[in-house]
């Protein structure tokens, strides 16, 4: 596993935890959507950088 892939996946999972926390605190929907998009992009980039797909 590449180091950058690991970092991207960990950041994506961290953002997913933030989404859960913000949803429980009734934060504005815009913040939750922005965090969701950021988490999806980090996770997708991290998974696509893995060499298992080649």
PDB file of N, CA, C, O and CB in Angstrom:
ATOM      1  N   UNK A   1       0.846  -1.177   0.000  1.00  0.00           N
ATOM      2  CA  UNK A   1       0.000   0.000   0.000  1.00  0.00           C
ATOM      3  C   UNK A   1       0.891   1.240   0.000  1.00  0.00           C
ATOM      4  O   UNK A   1       1.850   1.334   0.766  1.00  0.00           O
ATOM      5  CB  UNK A   1      -0.962  -0.002   1.222  1.00  0.00           C
ATOM      6  N   UNK A   2       0.566   2.159  -0.846  1.00  0.00           N
ATOM      7  CA  UNK A   2       1.330   3.381  -0.967  1.00  0.00           C
ATOM      8  C   UNK A   2       1.050   4.298   0.211  1.00  0.00           C
ATOM      9  O   UNK A   2      -0.056   4.303   0.751  1.00  0.00           O
ATOM     10  CB  UNK A   2       1.011   4.085  -2.281  1.00  0.00           C
ATOM     11  N   UNK A   3       2.053   5.077   0.612  1.00  0.00           N
ATOM     12  CA  UNK A   3       1.892   5.959   1.761  1.00  0.00           C
ATOM     13  C   UNK A   3       0.811   7.010   1.546  1.00  0.00           C
ATOM     14  O   UNK A   3       0.027   7.294   2.451  1.00  0.00           O
ATOM     15  CB  UNK A   3       3.200   6.636   2.073  1.00  0.00           C
ATOM     16  N   UNK A   4       0.770   7.592   0.335  1.00  0.00           N
ATOM     17  CA  UNK A   4      -0.235   8.613   0.051  1.00  0.00           C
ATOM     18  C   UNK A   4      -1.637   8.009   0.055  1.00  0.00           C
ATOM     19  O   UNK A   4      -2.588   8.649   0.504  1.00  0.00           O
ATOM     20  CB  UNK A   4       0.049   9.285  -1.302  1.00  0.00           C
ATOM     21  N   UNK A   5      -1.767   6.790  -0.437  1.00  0.00           N
ATOM     22  CA  UNK A   5      -3.069   6.117  -0.414  1.00  0.00           C
ATOM     23  C   UNK A   5      -3.544   5.925   1.016  1.00  0.00           C
ATOM     24  O   UNK A   5      -4.716   6.138   1.324  1.00  0.00           O
ATOM     25  CB  UNK A   5      -2.994   4.759  -1.134  1.00  0.00           C
ATOM     26  N   UNK A   6      -2.636   5.525   1.880  1.00  0.00           N
ATOM     27  CA  UNK A   6      -2.976   5.317   3.284  1.00  0.00           C
ATOM     28  C   UNK A   6      -3.438   6.619   3.923  1.00  0.00           C
ATOM     29  O   UNK A   6      -4.427   6.641   4.655  1.00  0.00           O
ATOM     30  CB  UNK A   6      -1.777   4.747   4.050  1.00  0.00           C
ATOM     31  N   UNK A   7      -2.721   7.701   3.645  1.00  0.00           N
ATOM     32  CA  UNK A   7      -3.086   8.995   4.221  1.00  0.00           C
ATOM     33  C   UNK A   7      -4.455   9.436   3.720  1.00  0.00           C
ATOM     34  O   UNK A   7      -5.270   9.919   4.506  1.00  0.00           O
ATOM     35  CB  UNK A   7      -2.027  10.056   3.881  1.00  0.00           C
ATOM     36  N   UNK A   8      -4.718   9.280   2.429  1.00  0.00           N
ATOM     37  CA  UNK A   8      -6.008   9.689   1.871  1.00  0.00           C
ATOM     38  C   UNK A   8      -7.158   8.889   2.468  1.00  0.00           C
ATOM     39  O   UNK A   8      -8.216   9.446   2.763  1.00  0.00           O
ATOM     40  CB  UNK A   8      -6.000   9.530   0.356  1.00  0.00           C
ATOM     41  N   UNK A   9      -6.956   7.589   2.645  1.00  0.00           N
ATOM     42  CA  UNK A   9      -8.008   6.753   3.213  1.00  0.00           C
ATOM     43  C   UNK A   9      -8.252   7.109   4.677  1.00  0.00           C
ATOM     44  O   UNK A   9      -9.400   7.163   5.119  1.00  0.00           O
ATOM     45  CB  UNK A   9      -7.643   5.269   3.080  1.00  0.00           C
ATOM     46  N   UNK A  10      -7.189   7.350   5.427  1.00  0.00           N
ATOM     47  CA  UNK A  10      -7.341   7.722   6.841  1.00  0.00           C
ATOM     48  C   UNK A  10      -8.048   9.076   6.970  1.00  0.00           C
ATOM     49  O   UNK A  10      -8.917   9.241   7.826  1.00  0.00           O
ATOM     50  CB  UNK A  10      -5.957   7.772   7.542  1.00  0.00           C
ATOM     51  N   UNK A  11      -7.679  10.044   6.123  1.00  0.00           N
ATOM     52  CA  UNK A  11      -8.337  11.350   6.160  1.00  0.00           C
ATOM     53  C   UNK A  11      -9.812  11.204   5.791  1.00  0.00           C
ATOM     54  O   UNK A  11     -10.669  11.841   6.403  1.00  0.00           O
ATOM     55  CB  UNK A  11      -7.635  12.345   5.202  1.00  0.00           C
ATOM     56  N   UNK A  12     -10.113  10.371   4.796  1.00  0.00           N
ATOM     57  CA  UNK A  12     -11.506  10.139   4.414  1.00  0.00           C
ATOM     58  C   UNK A  12     -12.317   9.533   5.548  1.00  0.00           C
ATOM     59  O   UNK A  12     -13.459   9.931   5.777  1.00  0.00           O
ATOM     60  CB  UNK A  12     -11.570   9.233   3.201  1.00  0.00           C
ATOM     61  N   UNK A  13     -11.741   8.583   6.254  1.00  0.00           N
ATOM     62  CA  UNK A  13     -12.439   7.973   7.383  1.00  0.00           C
ATOM     63  C   UNK A  13     -12.606   8.972   8.527  1.00  0.00           C
ATOM     64  O   UNK A  13     -13.633   8.976   9.207  1.00  0.00           O
ATOM     65  CB  UNK A  13     -11.681   6.730   7.871  1.00  0.00           C
ATOM     66  N   UNK A  14     -11.600   9.816   8.739  1.00  0.00           N
ATOM     67  CA  UNK A  14     -11.699  10.865   9.752  1.00  0.00           C
ATOM     68  C   UNK A  14     -12.848  11.823   9.415  1.00  0.00           C
ATOM     69  O   UNK A  14     -13.606  12.223  10.298  1.00  0.00           O
ATOM     70  CB  UNK A  14     -10.364  11.640   9.863  1.00  0.00           C
ATOM     71  N   UNK A  15     -12.969  12.185   8.140  1.00  0.00           N
ATOM     72  CA  UNK A  15     -14.053  13.072   7.722  1.00  0.00           C
ATOM     73  C   UNK A  15     -15.413  12.397   7.880  1.00  0.00           C
ATOM     74  O   UNK A  15     -16.394  13.060   8.216  1.00  0.00           O
ATOM     75  CB  UNK A  15     -13.851  13.508   6.270  1.00  0.00           C
ATOM     76  N   UNK A  16     -15.482  11.084   7.643  1.00  0.00           N
ATOM     77  CA  UNK A  16     -16.739  10.370   7.859  1.00  0.00           C
ATOM     78  C   UNK A  16     -17.153  10.422   9.323  1.00  0.00           C
ATOM     79  O   UNK A  16     -18.338  10.560   9.628  1.00  0.00           O
ATOM     80  CB  UNK A  16     -16.613   8.916   7.402  1.00  0.00           C
ATOM     81  N   UNK A  17     -16.192  10.315  10.223  1.00  0.00           N
ATOM     82  CA  UNK A  17     -16.487  10.457  11.645  1.00  0.00           C
ATOM     83  C   UNK A  17     -16.992  11.852  11.970  1.00  0.00           C
ATOM     84  O   UNK A  17     -17.879  12.016  12.808  1.00  0.00           O
ATOM     85  CB  UNK A  17     -15.254  10.146  12.475  1.00  0.00           C
ATOM     86  N   UNK A  18     -16.426  12.865  11.306  1.00  0.00           N
ATOM     87  CA  UNK A  18     -16.892  14.232  11.499  1.00  0.00           C
ATOM     88  C   UNK A  18     -18.316  14.417  11.011  1.00  0.00           C
ATOM     89  O   UNK A  18     -19.099  15.140  11.627  1.00  0.00           O
ATOM     90  CB  UNK A  18     -15.976  15.200  10.788  1.00  0.00           C
ATOM     91  N   UNK A  19     -18.656  13.763   9.901  1.00  0.00           N
ATOM     92  CA  UNK A  19     -20.025  13.845   9.374  1.00  0.00           C
ATOM     93  C   UNK A  19     -21.006  13.289  10.396  1.00  0.00           C
ATOM     94  O   UNK A  19     -22.045  13.897  10.657  1.00  0.00           O
ATOM     95  CB  UNK A  19     -20.151  13.076   8.031  1.00  0.00           C
ATOM     96  N   UNK A  20     -20.686  12.150  10.971  1.00  0.00           N
ATOM     97  CA  UNK A  20     -21.549  11.534  11.978  1.00  0.00           C
ATOM     98  C   UNK A  20     -21.717  12.455  13.177  1.00  0.00           C
ATOM     99  O   UNK A  20     -22.822  12.632  13.690  1.00  0.00           O
ATOM    100  CB  UNK A  20     -20.976  10.181  12.425  1.00  0.00           C
ATOM    101  N   UNK A  21     -20.609  13.038  13.618  1.00  0.00           N
ATOM    102  CA  UNK A  21     -20.659  13.939  14.772  1.00  0.00           C
ATOM    103  C   UNK A  21     -21.478  15.186  14.464  1.00  0.00           C
ATOM    104  O   UNK A  21     -22.287  15.613  15.287  1.00  0.00           O
ATOM    105  CB  UNK A  21     -19.244  14.337  15.202  1.00  0.00           C
ATOM    106  N   UNK A  22     -21.278  15.770  13.293  1.00  0.00           N
ATOM    107  CA  UNK A  22     -22.022  16.977  12.922  1.00  0.00           C
ATOM    108  C   UNK A  22     -23.505  16.682  12.758  1.00  0.00           C
ATOM    109  O   UNK A  22     -24.344  17.516  13.099  1.00  0.00           O
ATOM    110  CB  UNK A  22     -21.463  17.573  11.629  1.00  0.00           C
ATOM    111  N   UNK A  23     -23.834  15.516  12.244  1.00  0.00           N
ATOM    112  CA  UNK A  23     -25.242  15.159  12.075  1.00  0.00           C
ATOM    113  C   UNK A  23     -25.931  15.012  13.433  1.00  0.00           C
ATOM    114  O   UNK A  23     -27.090  15.397  13.586  1.00  0.00           O
ATOM    115  CB  UNK A  23     -25.373  13.855  11.267  1.00  0.00           C
ATOM    116  N   UNK A  24     -25.223  14.457  14.416  1.00  0.00           N
ATOM    117  CA  UNK A  24     -25.800  14.314  15.753  1.00  0.00           C
ATOM    118  C   UNK A  24     -25.976  15.666  16.436  1.00  0.00           C
ATOM    119  O   UNK A  24     -26.874  15.822  17.264  1.00  0.00           O
ATOM    120  CB  UNK A  24     -24.923  13.409  16.612  1.00  0.00           C
ATOM    121  N   UNK A  25     -25.126  16.655  16.100  1.00  0.00           N
ATOM    122  CA  UNK A  25     -25.192  17.970  16.723  1.00  0.00           C
ATOM    123  C   UNK A  25     -26.125  18.920  15.973  1.00  0.00           C
ATOM    124  O   UNK A  25     -26.213  20.096  16.326  1.00  0.00           O
ATOM    125  CB  UNK A  25     -23.805  18.570  16.804  1.00  0.00           C
ATOM    126  N   UNK A  26     -26.817  18.438  14.955  1.00  0.00           N
ATOM    127  CA  UNK A  26     -27.735  19.250  14.165  1.00  0.00           C
ATOM    128  C   UNK A  26     -27.043  20.451  13.523  1.00  0.00           C
ATOM    129  O   UNK A  26     -27.581  21.558  13.533  1.00  0.00           O
ATOM    130  CB  UNK A  26     -28.879  19.725  15.033  1.00  0.00           C
ATOM    131  N   UNK A  27     -25.859  20.233  12.969  1.00  0.00           N
ATOM    132  CA  UNK A  27     -25.132  21.291  12.265  1.00  0.00           C
ATOM    133  C   UNK A  27     -25.844  21.611  10.949  1.00  0.00           C
ATOM    134  O   UNK A  27     -26.677  20.826  10.496  1.00  0.00           O
ATOM    135  CB  UNK A  27     -23.655  20.870  12.003  1.00  0.00           C
ATOM    136  N   UNK A  28     -25.529  22.747  10.332  1.00  0.00           N
ATOM    137  CA  UNK A  28     -26.173  23.100   9.061  1.00  0.00           C
ATOM    138  C   UNK A  28     -25.928  22.049   7.984  1.00  0.00           C
ATOM    139  O   UNK A  28     -24.856  21.447   7.928  1.00  0.00           O
ATOM    140  CB  UNK A  28     -25.672  24.455   8.578  1.00  0.00           C
ATOM    141  N   UNK A  29     -26.918  21.836   7.136  1.00  0.00           N
ATOM    142  CA  UNK A  29     -26.829  20.799   6.097  1.00  0.00           C
ATOM    143  C   UNK A  29     -25.697  21.076   5.114  1.00  0.00           C
ATOM    144  O   UNK A  29     -25.095  20.139   4.591  1.00  0.00           O
ATOM    145  CB  UNK A  29     -28.152  20.694   5.341  1.00  0.00           C
ATOM    146  N   UNK A  30     -25.396  22.357   4.852  1.00  0.00           N
ATOM    147  CA  UNK A  30     -24.322  22.702   3.920  1.00  0.00           C
ATOM    148  C   UNK A  30     -22.972  22.182   4.384  1.00  0.00           C
ATOM    149  O   UNK A  30     -22.173  21.708   3.577  1.00  0.00           O
ATOM    150  CB  UNK A  30     -24.253  24.202   3.736  1.00  0.00           C
ATOM    151  N   UNK A  31     -22.716  22.272   5.692  1.00  0.00           N
ATOM    152  CA  UNK A  31     -21.452  21.783   6.245  1.00  0.00           C
ATOM    153  C   UNK A  31     -21.374  20.269   6.109  1.00  0.00           C
ATOM    154  O   UNK A  31     -20.323  19.727   5.769  1.00  0.00           O
ATOM    155  CB  UNK A  31     -21.303  22.198   7.725  1.00  0.00           C
ATOM    156  N   UNK A  32     -22.471  19.593   6.371  1.00  0.00           N
ATOM    157  CA  UNK A  32     -22.502  18.132   6.288  1.00  0.00           C
ATOM    158  C   UNK A  32     -22.305  17.677   4.848  1.00  0.00           C
ATOM    159  O   UNK A  32     -21.586  16.710   4.596  1.00  0.00           O
ATOM    160  CB  UNK A  32     -23.830  17.584   6.844  1.00  0.00           C
ATOM    161  N   UNK A  33     -22.941  18.370   3.895  1.00  0.00           N
ATOM    162  CA  UNK A  33     -22.781  18.013   2.482  1.00  0.00           C
ATOM    163  C   UNK A  33     -21.345  18.254   2.030  1.00  0.00           C
ATOM    164  O   UNK A  33     -20.773  17.429   1.319  1.00  0.00           O
ATOM    165  CB  UNK A  33     -23.759  18.819   1.602  1.00  0.00           C
ATOM    166  N   UNK A  34     -20.762  19.375   2.436  1.00  0.00           N
ATOM    167  CA  UNK A  34     -19.378  19.677   2.064  1.00  0.00           C
ATOM    168  C   UNK A  34     -18.427  18.635   2.625  1.00  0.00           C
ATOM    169  O   UNK A  34     -17.513  18.193   1.929  1.00  0.00           O
ATOM    170  CB  UNK A  34     -18.978  21.071   2.556  1.00  0.00           C
ATOM    171  N   UNK A  35     -18.630  18.238   3.871  1.00  0.00           N
ATOM    172  CA  UNK A  35     -17.797  17.220   4.485  1.00  0.00           C
ATOM    173  C   UNK A  35     -17.992  15.866   3.800  1.00  0.00           C
ATOM    174  O   UNK A  35     -17.036  15.106   3.645  1.00  0.00           O
ATOM    175  CB  UNK A  35     -18.109  17.111   5.976  1.00  0.00           C
ATOM    176  N   UNK A  36     -19.222  15.567   3.391  1.00  0.00           N
ATOM    177  CA  UNK A  36     -19.496  14.311   2.699  1.00  0.00           C
ATOM    178  C   UNK A  36     -18.771  14.249   1.368  1.00  0.00           C
ATOM    179  O   UNK A  36     -18.199  13.218   1.014  1.00  0.00           O
ATOM    180  CB  UNK A  36     -20.993  14.137   2.486  1.00  0.00           C
ATOM    181  N   UNK A  37     -18.795  15.351   0.629  1.00  0.00           N
ATOM    182  CA  UNK A  37     -18.099  15.394  -0.662  1.00  0.00           C
ATOM    183  C   UNK A  37     -16.594  15.243  -0.459  1.00  0.00           C
ATOM    184  O   UNK A  37     -15.934  14.514  -1.200  1.00  0.00           O
ATOM    185  CB  UNK A  37     -18.408  16.716  -1.406  1.00  0.00           C
ATOM    186  N   UNK A  38     -16.055  15.930   0.541  1.00  0.00           N
ATOM    187  CA  UNK A  38     -14.619  15.834   0.818  1.00  0.00           C
ATOM    188  C   UNK A  38     -14.228  14.414   1.220  1.00  0.00           C
ATOM    189  O   UNK A  38     -13.198  13.905   0.778  1.00  0.00           O
ATOM    190  CB  UNK A  38     -14.221  16.820   1.923  1.00  0.00           C
ATOM    191  N   UNK A  39     -15.047  13.773   2.057  1.00  0.00           N
ATOM    192  CA  UNK A  39     -14.754  12.402   2.481  1.00  0.00           C
ATOM    193  C   UNK A  39     -14.814  11.449   1.294  1.00  0.00           C
ATOM    194  O   UNK A  39     -13.955  10.578   1.151  1.00  0.00           O
ATOM    195  CB  UNK A  39     -15.738  11.950   3.574  1.00  0.00           C
ATOM    196  N   UNK A  40     -15.822  11.610   0.443  1.00  0.00           N
ATOM    197  CA  UNK A  40     -15.945  10.733  -0.728  1.00  0.00           C
ATOM    198  C   UNK A  40     -14.756  10.915  -1.667  1.00  0.00           C
ATOM    199  O   UNK A  40     -14.243   9.939  -2.216  1.00  0.00           O
ATOM    200  CB  UNK A  40     -17.261  11.016  -1.481  1.00  0.00           C
ATOM    201  N   UNK A  41     -14.317  12.156  -1.853  1.00  0.00           N
ATOM    202  CA  UNK A  41     -13.172  12.399  -2.744  1.00  0.00           C
ATOM    203  C   UNK A  41     -11.894  11.797  -2.171  1.00  0.00           C
ATOM    204  O   UNK A  41     -11.111  11.197  -2.907  1.00  0.00           O
ATOM    205  CB  UNK A  41     -12.980  13.908  -2.976  1.00  0.00           C
ATOM    206  N   UNK A  42     -11.677  11.950  -0.869  1.00  0.00           N
ATOM    207  CA  UNK A  42     -10.472  11.387  -0.246  1.00  0.00           C
ATOM    208  C   UNK A  42     -10.471   9.869  -0.318  1.00  0.00           C
ATOM    209  O   UNK A  42      -9.460   9.255  -0.661  1.00  0.00           O
ATOM    210  CB  UNK A  42     -10.362  11.838   1.213  1.00  0.00           C
ATOM    211  N   UNK A  43     -11.617   9.263   0.009  1.00  0.00           N
ATOM    212  CA  UNK A  43     -11.678   7.800  -0.034  1.00  0.00           C
ATOM    213  C   UNK A  43     -11.525   7.278  -1.455  1.00  0.00           C
ATOM    214  O   UNK A  43     -10.817   6.297  -1.682  1.00  0.00           O
ATOM    215  CB  UNK A  43     -12.994   7.305   0.562  1.00  0.00           C
ATOM    216  N   UNK A  44     -12.182   7.924  -2.415  1.00  0.00           N
ATOM    217  CA  UNK A  44     -12.077   7.477  -3.807  1.00  0.00           C
ATOM    218  C   UNK A  44     -10.649   7.622  -4.316  1.00  0.00           C
ATOM    219  O   UNK A  44     -10.131   6.717  -4.970  1.00  0.00           O
ATOM    220  CB  UNK A  44     -13.041   8.271  -4.703  1.00  0.00           C
ATOM    221  N   UNK A  45     -10.009   8.746  -4.025  1.00  0.00           N
ATOM    222  CA  UNK A  45      -8.629   8.950  -4.476  1.00  0.00           C
ATOM    223  C   UNK A  45      -7.689   7.940  -3.823  1.00  0.00           C
ATOM    224  O   UNK A  45      -6.797   7.404  -4.481  1.00  0.00           O
ATOM    225  CB  UNK A  45      -8.164  10.384  -4.162  1.00  0.00           C
ATOM    226  N   UNK A  46      -7.886   7.682  -2.538  1.00  0.00           N
ATOM    227  CA  UNK A  46      -7.033   6.721  -1.856  1.00  0.00           C
ATOM    228  C   UNK A  46      -7.202   5.314  -2.390  1.00  0.00           C
ATOM    229  O   UNK A  46      -6.215   4.596  -2.555  1.00  0.00           O
ATOM    230  CB  UNK A  46      -7.317   6.737  -0.386  1.00  0.00           C
ATOM    231  N   UNK A  47      -8.433   4.904  -2.665  1.00  0.00           N
ATOM    232  CA  UNK A  47      -8.684   3.550  -3.173  1.00  0.00           C
ATOM    233  C   UNK A  47      -8.191   3.432  -4.618  1.00  0.00           C
ATOM    234  O   UNK A  47      -7.630   2.405  -5.000  1.00  0.00           O
ATOM    235  CB  UNK A  47     -10.200   3.202  -3.085  1.00  0.00           C
ATOM    236  N   UNK A  48      -8.399   4.477  -5.420  1.00  0.00           N
ATOM    237  CA  UNK A  48      -7.969   4.403  -6.816  1.00  0.00           C
ATOM    238  C   UNK A  48      -6.452   4.410  -6.945  1.00  0.00           C
ATOM    239  O   UNK A  48      -5.920   3.917  -7.939  1.00  0.00           O
ATOM    240  CB  UNK A  48      -8.555   5.559  -7.607  1.00  0.00           C
ATOM    241  N   UNK A  49      -5.745   4.959  -5.960  1.00  0.00           N
ATOM    242  CA  UNK A  49      -4.280   4.965  -6.011  1.00  0.00           C
ATOM    243  C   UNK A  49      -3.682   3.613  -5.601  1.00  0.00           C
ATOM    244  O   UNK A  49      -2.498   3.362  -5.829  1.00  0.00           O
ATOM    245  CB  UNK A  49      -3.733   6.068  -5.105  1.00  0.00           C
ATOM    246  N   UNK A  50      -4.493   2.753  -5.003  1.00  0.00           N
ATOM    247  CA  UNK A  50      -3.974   1.432  -4.637  1.00  0.00           C
ATOM    248  C   UNK A  50      -3.658   0.646  -5.906  1.00  0.00           C
ATOM    249  O   UNK A  50      -4.313   0.819  -6.933  1.00  0.00           O
ATOM    250  CB  UNK A  50      -4.994   0.655  -3.748  1.00  0.00           C
ATOM    251  N   UNK A  51      -2.675  -0.194  -5.826  1.00  0.00           N
ATOM    252  CA  UNK A  51      -2.251  -0.937  -7.008  1.00  0.00           C
ATOM    253  C   UNK A  51      -3.044  -2.216  -7.237  1.00  0.00           C
ATOM    254  O   UNK A  51      -2.732  -2.968  -8.161  1.00  0.00           O
ATOM    255  CB  UNK A  51      -0.799  -1.271  -6.896  1.00  0.00           C
ATOM    256  N   UNK A  52      -4.055  -2.481  -6.429  1.00  0.00           N
ATOM    257  CA  UNK A  52      -4.815  -3.720  -6.580  1.00  0.00           C
ATOM    258  C   UNK A  52      -5.723  -3.667  -7.804  1.00  0.00           C
ATOM    259  O   UNK A  52      -6.177  -4.707  -8.281  1.00  0.00           O
ATOM    260  CB  UNK A  52      -5.643  -3.990  -5.324  1.00  0.00           C
ATOM    261  N   UNK A  53      -5.997  -2.452  -8.323  1.00  0.00           N
ATOM    262  CA  UNK A  53      -6.911  -2.320  -9.473  1.00  0.00           C
ATOM    263  C   UNK A  53      -6.187  -2.541 -10.789  1.00  0.00           C
ATOM    264  O   UNK A  53      -6.834  -2.770 -11.810  1.00  0.00           O
ATOM    265  CB  UNK A  53      -7.573  -0.938  -9.478  1.00  0.00           C
ATOM    266  N   UNK A  54      -4.864  -2.479 -10.794  1.00  0.00           N
ATOM    267  CA  UNK A  54      -4.117  -2.605 -12.061  1.00  0.00           C
ATOM    268  C   UNK A  54      -4.014  -4.034 -12.521  1.00  0.00           C
ATOM    269  O   UNK A  54      -3.420  -4.305 -13.565  1.00  0.00           O
ATOM    270  CB  UNK A  54      -2.727  -2.028 -11.917  1.00  0.00           C
TER     271      UNK A  54
END
